[in-house]
Amino acid sequence: MLSKEKIGIVWFRNDLRISDHQALLKATETCSKVVCFYCLDDAMFLPTPWGFKKTAKFRVQFLLETLQQILQDLEQLNITLIIETGNTVLTLSHWIKKLSCTDLFFQKEWTQEEAITENQLKAQVSPSVQFHSFYDQFLIHPDDLPFSVEALPKVFTEFRKAIEKFSSVRQSIPPINSKSIENKLDFVSPVPSIKDLGYSPFTQHFHSAFPFKGGSKAALERMNSYYWETHKVSYYKKTRNGLIGKDYSSKFSPWLANGSISARQLYWELKRYELEVEKNESTYWLIFELYWRDFFKYVSLKFGNSIFKLSGILQKQYDWKKSLNEFQRWSMGQTSEPFVNASMIELKKTGWMSNRGRQNTASYLARNMKIDWRIGAAYFESLLLDYDVHSNYGNWMYVAGVGNDPRDRVFNVRLQAERYDPHGKFQSIWNQNQLFE
């Protein structure tokens, strides 16, 4: 007697690529039919209580470009991508029933909104549907840690030293083998326009330090350029605190954030670069930053919703203010500090801000203005092209004194400006730009 035909749906979340993709590989290996699904959930576009949308235009445009790319990539594999708008639970459960789906494959997420969606979906569909989830967003897989997640070290340095000594990075997952099975549906699912989602079309700002498109093709092109064509990675540690231009840092983070490229892909290509070109402090420092990314993911995995609480993971109490007027002064780049203002104007106009800018603007809001740091974190969530829930809230807790920084430091914004923008060129670009609104 033949076993029941296995029909798989790959539910894309923040893993919008076809390479190095555990869920997609498992689906194509184990199911006779496979389709993919992505929902532009209404919740992404809702207004926040502070006067801005949960997701602003920059990340929306980058996401739509990413979807256009993965749609093309999947077509090459003869796999349909269903793109929906509305409610993820309702639309995905509809397709699970319509296609008689037996197996659902997806990247495991654990933060609050994502966990609620997964639990609601399980309640909505037949218990016979098998859910297969994979921790596929790490550089170091949870199973390869030298300690349990519950025993995660409190500070990054301890974490880094332990994984460098006792852990290793898994090889990238093999490419998908395009089968001769019939996966295509008689269904065309175009990528909506930014206008369809309620946003006005816009052109990229000519001063943007991130003049790139979304999607795996653009991510791989950037990796090739940064590593092989320009060898900029060999100078990363010296330039990473820069403020102007596309090459002071790798700029990989937006593609990493929505999963257009994986941390493993960046790591193993860098290891090849170290063998064939050079290995130095700068190439190591890029791996060092990938470890930081992992660390914040493990912090959120360990502490759960505490990363969204005012007292953070340290449960420290400060006298926070919630003044909307004060917050708007910061967000509009209208504080008494030109360095803070320049970074906030850059963010507002481009969806990008340097790492140095992020540390200073966040510290200024939380420690100098004493505004509830979560409002700043929500504003960064809205605007940053590379928003990642773990890194965003991990970094905000860190600078607000309720996270993983044992030193409880406060940035001296003026000294930082003198050190990193000594001639005021960056401040001039963006503070002057404010005059031409």
DOGU-326012 format. One record per residue (C-alpha): residue number from 1; y, x, z. Coordinates in steps of 0.1 Angstrom, whole numbers, plus 2048, in hexadecimal, padded with zeros to 3 digits. Each point is the difference from the previous one (the first is absolute). Layout:
<nodes>
   num     Y     X     Z
   NUM     Y     X     Z
...
</nodes>
This chain:
<nodes>
   num     Y     X     Z
     1   800   800   800
     2   822   80E   7F6
     3   819   805   81B
     4   821   7ED   7FF
     5   81A   810   7E9
     6   819   814   814
     7   824   7F9   7F6
     8   81A   816   810
     9   825   7FE   805
    10   814   81F   808
    11   81E   7F5   815
    12   81C   819   7FB
    13   818   807   81D
    14   811   821   804
    15   7E7   812   7EA
    16   80D   7F9   7DD
    17   7EC   819   7EB
    18   7DE   802   7EF
    19   7F9   825   809
    20   7F2   80C   821
    21   7FB   7DB   80A
    22   7E3   7F8   817
    23   801   7DA   7FD
    24   802   800   7DA
    25   7E4   819   7FD
    26   7E9   7EC   817
    27   808   7DF   7EE
    28   7F8   80E   7DE
    29   7E0   811   80D
    30   7F2   7E1   812
    31   80C   7E2   7ED
    32   7F8   7F3   7DD
    33   823   7F2   7FC
    34   820   80E   80F
    35   824   7F3   7FF
    36   81E   80D   813
    37   81B   7EC   813
    38   823   806   80D
    39   818   7E8   80F
    40   826   804   802
    41   801   7EC   820
    42   81E   7EA   808
    43   802   811   822
    44   80C   820   7EF
    45   81F   7EF   7F4
    46   80C   7ED   81E
    47   821   806   810
    48   801   811   822
    49   815   7F5   81E
    50   818   81D   7F9
    51   80D   7F5   7DE
    52   7EA   813   7E8
    53   7DF   7F9   7EE
    54   7DF   80D   80E
    55   7FC   813   7DF
    56   81F   80A   7EC
    57   803   805   7DA
    58   7F7   825   7FF
    59   7DD   7FC   80E
    60   7FA   7E0   7ED
    61   808   811   7DE
    62   7EA   81E   809
    63   7E4   7E8   809
    64   803   7ED   7E0
    65   7FF   821   7EC
    66   7E1   80A   814
    67   7EF   7DF   7F8
    68   808   803   7DB
    69   7EF   823   800
    70   7E1   7F5   813
    71   7FC   7E1   7E9
    72   7FF   819   7E3
    73   7E8   817   812
    74   7E8   7E4   808
    75   801   7F3   7DC
    76   7F2   822   7F6
    77   7E2   7F8   817
    78   7FD   7DD   7F2
    79   809   7F1   822
    80   818   7E3   805
    81   81C   803   819
    82   80A   7DE   80E
    83   825   801   80C
    84   80B   7E3   815
    85   820   7F6   812
    86   801   7EA   81F
    87   7E8   802   81D
    88   7E6   81B   800
    89   7E6   7EC   814
    90   804   7E1   7EB
    91   800   811   7DE
    92   7E4   819   808
    93   7E9   7E5   810
    94   806   7EB   7E1
    95   7F4   81C   7E9
    96   7E2   808   817
    97   7F5   7DC   7FC
    98   808   7FD   7DB
    99   7ED   81F   7F6
   100   7E3   7FA   819
   101   808   822   80F
   102   7E5   80E   815
   103   811   820   80C
   104   824   80A   808
   105   809   825   800
   106   821   80D   80E
   107   812   81C   813
   108   7FF   7FA   825
   109   822   7F9   811
   110   805   7FB   825
   111   825   7F9   806
   112   80A   7DD   80B
   113   809   7EE   7E0
   114   7E4   80F   7EC
   115   7E6   7F8   81B
   116   80B   7DC   803
   117   7FD   7FC   7DA
   118   7DC   80E   801
   119   7F6   7EA   81D
   120   80F   7E1   7F0
   121   7EE   808   7DF
   122   7DE   803   812
   123   806   7DE   810
   124   809   7F1   7DE
   125   7E2   80A   7EB
   126   7DA   7FB   803
   127   7EE   815   81A
   128   7E9   80B   7E4
   129   81C   815   7F0
   130   7FA   824   80A
   131   81F   814   80B
   132   800   825   7F9
   133   81D   814   80D
   134   807   826   7FF
   135   817   817   812
   136   80C   810   7E0
   137   825   809   808
   138   7FA   81F   815
   139   7FE   824   7F8
   140   7E7   805   81C
   141   7E8   7E3   802
   142   7FD   7F0   823
   143   7DB   809   800
   144   809   824   7FC
   145   817   803   81E
   146   7F6   819   81B
   147   808   7E5   81A
   148   800   7DA   802
   149   81F   7EC   7F5
   150   803   7F6   825
   151   802   825   80A
   152   81B   808   7E6
   153   816   81C   80D
   154   822   7F5   80C
   155   813   81A   7EB
   156   7FD   80A   7DC
   157   7FA   825   806
   158   7E0   7FA   813
   159   7F4   7E7   7E6
   160   807   819   7E3
   161   7F0   81D   811
   162   7E1   7EC   808
   163   7FB   7F3   7DD
   164   807   822   7F0
   165   7E5   80F   815
   166   7E6   7E5   800
   167   806   7E8   7E3
   168   800   803   7DA
   169   80D   7EA   7E4
   170   7E6   7ED   7EC
   171   7FE   805   7DB
   172   812   7E6   7EB
   173   7EB   7E3   7F5
   174   7F1   803   7DD
   175   811   7ED   7E3
   176   7F5   7DD   7F9
   177   7E4   7FD   7E6
   178   80B   7E6   7E8
   179   7E1   7EA   7FC
   180   7F7   7EC   7E2
   181   7FF   7E1   815
   182   818   7E3   7F9
   183   81B   801   81A
   184   81D   7F2   7ED
   185   80B   7DC   807
   186   80F   7E8   7E7
   187   81F   803   814
   188   821   813   7FB
   189   813   80A   81F
   190   821   810   7F7
   191   815   814   818
   192   81E   7EB   80A
   193   823   80D   7FB
   194   817   808   81C
   195   814   7E2   7F6
   196   7E1   7EA   804
   197   7FF   80B   824
   198   824   7F6   807
   199   811   822   7FC
   200   81B   80B   7E8
   201   7F6   81B   7E7
   202   811   822   807
   203   802   823   7F1
   204   7F7   81F   814
   205   81D   812   80F
   206   809   820   7EE
   207   801   814   821
   208   7DE   7F4   80B
   209   7EA   81C   80E
   210   7E2   7EB   7F6
   211   804   7FA   7DA
   212   7DC   7F6   7FB
   213   7EB   7E2   7F7
   214   7E4   7EF   813
   215   7DB   803   7F8
   216   7E4   819   7FF
   217   80A   80F   7DF
   218   823   809   80D
   219   7F0   80D   821
   220   7E8   817   7ED
   221   81C   80C   7E9
   222   816   808   81F
   223   7E3   813   810
   224   7FA   814   7E0
   225   825   808   7FE
   226   805   809   824
   227   7E1   816   801
   228   7F9   80E   7DE
   229   81E   7FE   7EA
   230   81C   80A   818
   231   7EC   810   81D
   232   819   7EE   817
   233   7E5   7FB   81A
   234   800   826   805
   235   824   7FC   80F
   236   7FB   7DF   812
   237   804   80D   823
   238   822   810   7F7
   239   80E   7E2   7EE
   240   7F1   7E2   812
   241   81F   7FA   815
   242   815   7FC   7E1
   243   816   7E2   7F9
   244   808   800   7DB
   245   7EA   7FE   7E1
   246   7DC   7F7   7F8
   247   7EF   822   808
   248   80B   809   823
   249   7E0   7EE   80C
   250   7E0   7F4   7EF
   251   80B   7DB   7FE
   252   7DB   7F6   802
   253   806   7E7   81C
   254   808   7E0   7EC
   255   7E0   804   7EC
   256   7EC   808   81F
   257   80F   7E2   812
   258   7F2   7E6   7E7
   259   7E2   814   7F8
   260   808   80A   7DC
   261   7F2   822   80A
   262   7EB   80A   81D
   263   805   81B   81A
   264   7DF   80F   7F6
   265   80B   803   7DB
   266   81F   813   80B
   267   7ED   816   818
   268   7E4   80B   7E8
   269   818   806   7E3
   270   815   815   818
   271   7E1   813   80A
   272   7F9   808   7DB
   273   825   80B   7FD
   274   7FB   817   81E
   275   7E2   810   7EE
   276   80F   803   7DE
   277   825   807   807
   278   808   808   824
   279   7FA   7F6   824
   280   81D   804   818
   281   812   7F1   81D
   282   810   7E5   7E9
   283   7DF   7F4   7F2
   284   7F2   7FE   823
   285   81F   7EC   80B
   286   7F9   7E5   7E7
   287   7DD   7FC   810
   288   811   801   822
   289   815   7E1   7F5
   290   7E1   7EE   7F5
   291   7F2   806   823
   292   81F   7F0   80E
   293   7FA   7E2   7EA
   294   7DC   7FD   80E
   295   80C   805   823
   296   817   7E2   7FF
   297   7E5   7EB   7F0
   298   7E9   809   81D
   299   81C   7F9   819
   300   802   7DC   7F3
   301   7DA   7FD   7FF
   302   7FE   80A   824
   303   81E   7ED   80E
   304   800   7E1   7EA
   305   81E   7E9   804
   306   810   817   81A
   307   810   813   7E3
   308   815   7E0   7FA
   309   80B   7FB   824
   310   822   80B   80D
   311   7F1   817   81A
   312   7E8   80F   7E7
   313   7E0   812   808
   314   80F   811   81E
   315   80C   7DF   80F
   316   821   80F   808
   317   81D   7EA   809
   318   823   807   7F3
   319   81F   7EA   800
   320   800   7F5   7DB
   321   81B   7EB   7EF
   322   7FA   7E7   7E4
   323   824   7FF   7F2
   324   7FE   7F4   7DC
   325   824   80C   7F9
   326   7F7   823   80D
   327   7E0   800   7EC
   328   813   7F6   7E0
   329   819   81C   806
   330   7E3   818   7FF
   331   7EE   7F0   7E3
   332   81F   7FF   7EA
   333   808   824   807
   334   820   7F8   814
   335   7FA   815   820
   336   816   81C   80C
   337   7E8   81A   7F3
   338   803   809   7DB
   339   7DD   80F   7FF
   340   7F0   7E0   80D
   341   815   7EB   7E8
   342   7F7   815   7E2
   343   7DB   7FC   806
   344   803   7DA   807
   345   814   7FC   7DF
   346   7E6   814   7ED
   347   7E5   7E9   80E
   348   813   7E0   7F8
   349   806   80B   7DC
   350   7DF   811   7F7
   351   7E4   7F6   819
   352   7FC   825   808
   353   80B   817   81D
   354   7F7   823   808
   355   7EA   808   81E
   356   81E   812   811
   357   815   7E1   7FA
   358   7E5   7E9   80E
   359   7FE   813   820
   360   825   802   805
   361   808   7DB   7F7
   362   7E4   7F3   816
   363   809   816   81D
   364   824   7F5   7FD
   365   7F8   7DB   800
   366   7E7   802   81D
   367   80E   81B   816
   368   826   800   7F9
   369   806   7DC   7F8
   370   7E3   7F5   816
   371   7F7   7E4   7E8
   372   7DC   7F1   802
   373   7EE   81A   7EA
   374   7EA   7E5   7F1
   375   81D   7F1   7ED
   376   805   822   7F0
   377   7DB   803   7F9
   378   801   7DD   7EF
   379   81E   80C   7EB
   380   7ED   81F   7F5
   381   7E2   7E9   7F8
   382   816   7EB   7EA
   383   810   81C   7EC
   384   7EB   81F   7FF
   385   7EB   805   7E1
   386   7E6   813   814
   387   7FE   7E7   81D
   388   7DF   804   812
   389   7FB   7EC   820
   390   7EF   81C   813
   391   819   81C   7F8
   392   81E   7EA   802
   393   7F9   7F2   823
   394   7F1   821   80C
   395   81F   813   7F6
   396   818   7E6   80E
   397   7ED   800   822
   398   802   826   7FF
   399   826   802   7FC
   400   806   7E2   817
   401   7EE   812   81D
   402   7E3   7E7   803
   403   7E7   812   7EA
   404   7EE   822   7FC
   405   81D   818   806
   406   7FC   811   822
   407   823   80F   7FE
   408   813   7DF   7FF
   409   81A   810   7EA
   410   821   7F2   7F2
   411   80D   80E   7DF
   412   823   80F   800
   413   80B   7F1   7DF
   414   81E   816   7FB
   415   7ED   820   806
   416   7E5   7F3   7E8
   417   81A   7F9   7E5
   418   80F   823   804
   419   7DD   80F   7FD
   420   7F2   7EC   7E3
   421   81F   7F6   7EE
   422   818   81D   808
   423   817   7FA   7E3
   424   7FF   7DA   802
   425   7F3   7FC   7DD
   426   7E7   7E5   809
   427   819   7ED   816
   428   819   802   7E4
   429   7E9   7F1   7E6
   430   7F7   7E1   815
   431   81F   7FA   814
   432   815   802   7E0
   433   7E7   7E9   7F0
   434   808   7E6   81A
   435   823   7FE   7F2
   436   7F3   7F3   7DE
   437   7EE   7E1   80C
</nodes>
